[in-house]
Amino acid sequence: MTTESWVKVVGTLGGLCTTFAFVPQLVKIWKQGGRDLSYGMLALYLIGVSLWFIYGLLLHALAIILTNGFTGLLIAFATVLKAWTDNKVASKEALRGETAE
């Protein structure tokens, strides 16, 4: 295998690892809610991944483009899921407050 091939393999595997490392977080948000995550962290992470995506486009580096594009989608989904679970919890708390009076 050539050096260029090894570079692509290592880059792709690294990108896949960092992308799929976020999947357990999504599962946790789905099951337990996203209280522990801040919107600031999610926004900063999304900005960073977007910049890597643009960097990949500029270099025409498919591994960087694909992994960061997919990671960006995961982060966007996590943010929506967090907002949905936060809203659901707030609604339940509001209902409990109304029935207690």
CNS distance restraints for C-alpha pairs under 8 A (distance, minus, plus):
assign (resid   1 and name CA) (resid   5 and name CA) 6.19 0.50 0.50
assign (resid   1 and name CA) (resid   6 and name CA) 6.81 0.50 0.50
assign (resid   2 and name CA) (resid   6 and name CA) 6.37 0.50 0.50
assign (resid   3 and name CA) (resid   7 and name CA) 6.17 0.50 0.50
assign (resid   4 and name CA) (resid   8 and name CA) 6.38 0.50 0.50
assign (resid   5 and name CA) (resid   9 and name CA) 6.21 0.50 0.50
assign (resid   6 and name CA) (resid  10 and name CA) 6.01 0.50 0.50
assign (resid   7 and name CA) (resid  11 and name CA) 5.99 0.50 0.50
assign (resid   8 and name CA) (resid  12 and name CA) 5.95 0.50 0.50
assign (resid   8 and name CA) (resid  63 and name CA) 7.34 0.50 0.50
assign (resid   9 and name CA) (resid  13 and name CA) 6.08 0.50 0.50
assign (resid  10 and name CA) (resid  14 and name CA) 6.01 0.50 0.50
assign (resid  11 and name CA) (resid  15 and name CA) 6.05 0.50 0.50
assign (resid  11 and name CA) (resid  63 and name CA) 6.60 0.50 0.50
assign (resid  11 and name CA) (resid  64 and name CA) 7.64 0.50 0.50
assign (resid  12 and name CA) (resid  16 and name CA) 6.07 0.50 0.50
assign (resid  12 and name CA) (resid  63 and name CA) 5.24 0.50 0.50
assign (resid  12 and name CA) (resid  64 and name CA) 7.57 0.50 0.50
assign (resid  12 and name CA) (resid  67 and name CA) 7.72 0.50 0.50
assign (resid  13 and name CA) (resid  17 and name CA) 6.13 0.50 0.50
assign (resid  14 and name CA) (resid  18 and name CA) 6.30 0.50 0.50
assign (resid  15 and name CA) (resid  19 and name CA) 5.98 0.50 0.50
assign (resid  15 and name CA) (resid  63 and name CA) 7.09 0.50 0.50
assign (resid  15 and name CA) (resid  64 and name CA) 6.97 0.50 0.50
assign (resid  15 and name CA) (resid  67 and name CA) 5.41 0.50 0.50
assign (resid  15 and name CA) (resid  68 and name CA) 7.50 0.50 0.50
assign (resid  16 and name CA) (resid  20 and name CA) 5.94 0.50 0.50
assign (resid  16 and name CA) (resid  67 and name CA) 6.26 0.50 0.50
assign (resid  17 and name CA) (resid  21 and name CA) 5.89 0.50 0.50
assign (resid  18 and name CA) (resid  22 and name CA) 7.13 0.50 0.50
assign (resid  19 and name CA) (resid  23 and name CA) 7.64 0.50 0.50
assign (resid  19 and name CA) (resid  67 and name CA) 6.26 0.50 0.50
assign (resid  19 and name CA) (resid  68 and name CA) 7.32 0.50 0.50
assign (resid  19 and name CA) (resid  70 and name CA) 7.20 0.50 0.50
assign (resid  19 and name CA) (resid  71 and name CA) 5.21 0.50 0.50
assign (resid  20 and name CA) (resid  24 and name CA) 7.91 0.50 0.50
assign (resid  20 and name CA) (resid  71 and name CA) 7.98 0.50 0.50
assign (resid  21 and name CA) (resid  25 and name CA) 7.82 0.50 0.50
assign (resid  22 and name CA) (resid  26 and name CA) 6.62 0.50 0.50
assign (resid  22 and name CA) (resid  71 and name CA) 7.82 0.50 0.50
assign (resid  22 and name CA) (resid  74 and name CA) 7.44 0.50 0.50
assign (resid  23 and name CA) (resid  27 and name CA) 6.43 0.50 0.50
assign (resid  23 and name CA) (resid  74 and name CA) 7.67 0.50 0.50
assign (resid  24 and name CA) (resid  28 and name CA) 6.19 0.50 0.50
assign (resid  25 and name CA) (resid  29 and name CA) 6.19 0.50 0.50
assign (resid  26 and name CA) (resid  30 and name CA) 6.13 0.50 0.50
assign (resid  26 and name CA) (resid  74 and name CA) 7.89 0.50 0.50
assign (resid  26 and name CA) (resid  78 and name CA) 5.92 0.50 0.50
assign (resid  27 and name CA) (resid  31 and name CA) 6.20 0.50 0.50
assign (resid  28 and name CA) (resid  32 and name CA) 5.61 0.50 0.50
assign (resid  28 and name CA) (resid  33 and name CA) 6.92 0.50 0.50
assign (resid  28 and name CA) (resid  34 and name CA) 7.69 0.50 0.50
assign (resid  29 and name CA) (resid  33 and name CA) 4.32 0.50 0.50
assign (resid  29 and name CA) (resid  34 and name CA) 4.76 0.50 0.50
assign (resid  29 and name CA) (resid  78 and name CA) 7.37 0.50 0.50
assign (resid  29 and name CA) (resid  81 and name CA) 7.02 0.50 0.50
assign (resid  29 and name CA) (resid  82 and name CA) 6.58 0.50 0.50
assign (resid  29 and name CA) (resid  85 and name CA) 7.94 0.50 0.50
assign (resid  30 and name CA) (resid  34 and name CA) 7.87 0.50 0.50
assign (resid  30 and name CA) (resid  81 and name CA) 7.05 0.50 0.50
assign (resid  30 and name CA) (resid  85 and name CA) 7.91 0.50 0.50
assign (resid  33 and name CA) (resid  82 and name CA) 6.41 0.50 0.50
assign (resid  33 and name CA) (resid  85 and name CA) 5.39 0.50 0.50
assign (resid  33 and name CA) (resid  86 and name CA) 7.05 0.50 0.50
assign (resid  34 and name CA) (resid  81 and name CA) 7.64 0.50 0.50
assign (resid  34 and name CA) (resid  82 and name CA) 4.75 0.50 0.50
assign (resid  34 and name CA) (resid  83 and name CA) 7.91 0.50 0.50
assign (resid  34 and name CA) (resid  85 and name CA) 6.74 0.50 0.50
assign (resid  34 and name CA) (resid  86 and name CA) 7.01 0.50 0.50
assign (resid  35 and name CA) (resid  82 and name CA) 7.51 0.50 0.50
assign (resid  35 and name CA) (resid  86 and name CA) 7.16 0.50 0.50
assign (resid  37 and name CA) (resid  41 and name CA) 7.18 0.50 0.50
assign (resid  37 and name CA) (resid  42 and name CA) 7.52 0.50 0.50
assign (resid  37 and name CA) (resid  82 and name CA) 7.95 0.50 0.50
assign (resid  38 and name CA) (resid  42 and name CA) 6.48 0.50 0.50
assign (resid  39 and name CA) (resid  43 and name CA) 5.97 0.50 0.50
assign (resid  39 and name CA) (resid  79 and name CA) 7.22 0.50 0.50
assign (resid  40 and name CA) (resid  44 and name CA) 6.09 0.50 0.50
assign (resid  41 and name CA) (resid  45 and name CA) 5.97 0.50 0.50
assign (resid  42 and name CA) (resid  46 and name CA) 6.04 0.50 0.50
assign (resid  42 and name CA) (resid  75 and name CA) 6.71 0.50 0.50
assign (resid  42 and name CA) (resid  79 and name CA) 6.73 0.50 0.50
assign (resid  43 and name CA) (resid  47 and name CA) 6.15 0.50 0.50
assign (resid  44 and name CA) (resid  48 and name CA) 6.15 0.50 0.50
assign (resid  45 and name CA) (resid  49 and name CA) 6.14 0.50 0.50
assign (resid  45 and name CA) (resid  75 and name CA) 7.67 0.50 0.50
assign (resid  46 and name CA) (resid  50 and name CA) 5.98 0.50 0.50
assign (resid  46 and name CA) (resid  72 and name CA) 5.86 0.50 0.50
assign (resid  46 and name CA) (resid  75 and name CA) 6.29 0.50 0.50
assign (resid  46 and name CA) (resid  76 and name CA) 7.43 0.50 0.50
assign (resid  47 and name CA) (resid  51 and name CA) 6.19 0.50 0.50
assign (resid  48 and name CA) (resid  52 and name CA) 6.32 0.50 0.50
assign (resid  49 and name CA) (resid  53 and name CA) 6.10 0.50 0.50
assign (resid  49 and name CA) (resid  68 and name CA) 5.60 0.50 0.50
assign (resid  49 and name CA) (resid  69 and name CA) 7.65 0.50 0.50
assign (resid  49 and name CA) (resid  71 and name CA) 7.06 0.50 0.50
assign (resid  49 and name CA) (resid  72 and name CA) 6.07 0.50 0.50
assign (resid  50 and name CA) (resid  54 and name CA) 6.23 0.50 0.50
assign (resid  50 and name CA) (resid  68 and name CA) 7.03 0.50 0.50
assign (resid  50 and name CA) (resid  69 and name CA) 7.46 0.50 0.50
assign (resid  50 and name CA) (resid  72 and name CA) 6.70 0.50 0.50
assign (resid  51 and name CA) (resid  55 and name CA) 6.09 0.50 0.50
assign (resid  52 and name CA) (resid  56 and name CA) 6.11 0.50 0.50
assign (resid  52 and name CA) (resid  64 and name CA) 7.03 0.50 0.50
assign (resid  52 and name CA) (resid  65 and name CA) 7.72 0.50 0.50
assign (resid  52 and name CA) (resid  68 and name CA) 6.49 0.50 0.50
assign (resid  53 and name CA) (resid  57 and name CA) 6.31 0.50 0.50
assign (resid  53 and name CA) (resid  64 and name CA) 6.35 0.50 0.50
assign (resid  53 and name CA) (resid  65 and name CA) 5.06 0.50 0.50
assign (resid  53 and name CA) (resid  66 and name CA) 7.94 0.50 0.50
assign (resid  53 and name CA) (resid  68 and name CA) 5.30 0.50 0.50
assign (resid  53 and name CA) (resid  69 and name CA) 6.11 0.50 0.50
assign (resid  54 and name CA) (resid  58 and name CA) 6.20 0.50 0.50
assign (resid  54 and name CA) (resid  65 and name CA) 7.59 0.50 0.50
assign (resid  55 and name CA) (resid  59 and name CA) 6.26 0.50 0.50
assign (resid  55 and name CA) (resid  64 and name CA) 7.90 0.50 0.50
assign (resid  56 and name CA) (resid  60 and name CA) 5.70 0.50 0.50
assign (resid  56 and name CA) (resid  61 and name CA) 4.91 0.50 0.50
assign (resid  56 and name CA) (resid  62 and name CA) 6.89 0.50 0.50
assign (resid  56 and name CA) (resid  63 and name CA) 7.80 0.50 0.50
assign (resid  56 and name CA) (resid  64 and name CA) 4.98 0.50 0.50
assign (resid  56 and name CA) (resid  65 and name CA) 4.97 0.50 0.50
assign (resid  57 and name CA) (resid  61 and name CA) 6.48 0.50 0.50
assign (resid  57 and name CA) (resid  62 and name CA) 7.85 0.50 0.50
assign (resid  57 and name CA) (resid  65 and name CA) 6.22 0.50 0.50
assign (resid  60 and name CA) (resid  65 and name CA) 7.89 0.50 0.50
assign (resid  61 and name CA) (resid  65 and name CA) 6.25 0.50 0.50
assign (resid  62 and name CA) (resid  66 and name CA) 5.98 0.50 0.50
assign (resid  63 and name CA) (resid  67 and name CA) 6.02 0.50 0.50
assign (resid  64 and name CA) (resid  68 and name CA) 5.88 0.50 0.50
assign (resid  65 and name CA) (resid  69 and name CA) 5.79 0.50 0.50
assign (resid  66 and name CA) (resid  70 and name CA) 6.08 0.50 0.50
assign (resid  67 and name CA) (resid  71 and name CA) 6.04 0.50 0.50
assign (resid  68 and name CA) (resid  72 and name CA) 5.94 0.50 0.50
assign (resid  69 and name CA) (resid  73 and name CA) 6.44 0.50 0.50
assign (resid  70 and name CA) (resid  74 and name CA) 6.31 0.50 0.50
assign (resid  71 and name CA) (resid  75 and name CA) 6.17 0.50 0.50
assign (resid  72 and name CA) (resid  76 and name CA) 6.11 0.50 0.50
assign (resid  73 and name CA) (resid  77 and name CA) 6.08 0.50 0.50
assign (resid  74 and name CA) (resid  78 and name CA) 6.06 0.50 0.50
assign (resid  75 and name CA) (resid  79 and name CA) 6.14 0.50 0.50
assign (resid  76 and name CA) (resid  80 and name CA) 6.31 0.50 0.50
assign (resid  77 and name CA) (resid  81 and name CA) 6.00 0.50 0.50
assign (resid  78 and name CA) (resid  82 and name CA) 5.95 0.50 0.50
assign (resid  79 and name CA) (resid  83 and name CA) 6.21 0.50 0.50
assign (resid  80 and name CA) (resid  84 and name CA) 6.10 0.50 0.50
assign (resid  81 and name CA) (resid  85 and name CA) 6.11 0.50 0.50
assign (resid  82 and name CA) (resid  86 and name CA) 5.94 0.50 0.50
assign (resid  83 and name CA) (resid  87 and name CA) 6.04 0.50 0.50
assign (resid  84 and name CA) (resid  88 and name CA) 6.13 0.50 0.50
assign (resid  85 and name CA) (resid  89 and name CA) 6.14 0.50 0.50
assign (resid  86 and name CA) (resid  90 and name CA) 6.14 0.50 0.50
assign (resid  87 and name CA) (resid  91 and name CA) 6.09 0.50 0.50
assign (resid  88 and name CA) (resid  92 and name CA) 6.34 0.50 0.50
assign (resid  89 and name CA) (resid  93 and name CA) 6.19 0.50 0.50
assign (resid  90 and name CA) (resid  94 and name CA) 6.09 0.50 0.50
assign (resid  91 and name CA) (resid  95 and name CA) 6.24 0.50 0.50
assign (resid  92 and name CA) (resid  96 and name CA) 6.24 0.50 0.50
assign (resid  93 and name CA) (resid  97 and name CA) 6.22 0.50 0.50
assign (resid  94 and name CA) (resid  98 and name CA) 6.34 0.50 0.50
assign (resid  95 and name CA) (resid  99 and name CA) 6.31 0.50 0.50
assign (resid  96 and name CA) (resid 100 and name CA) 6.14 0.50 0.50
assign (resid  97 and name CA) (resid 101 and name CA) 6.79 0.50 0.50
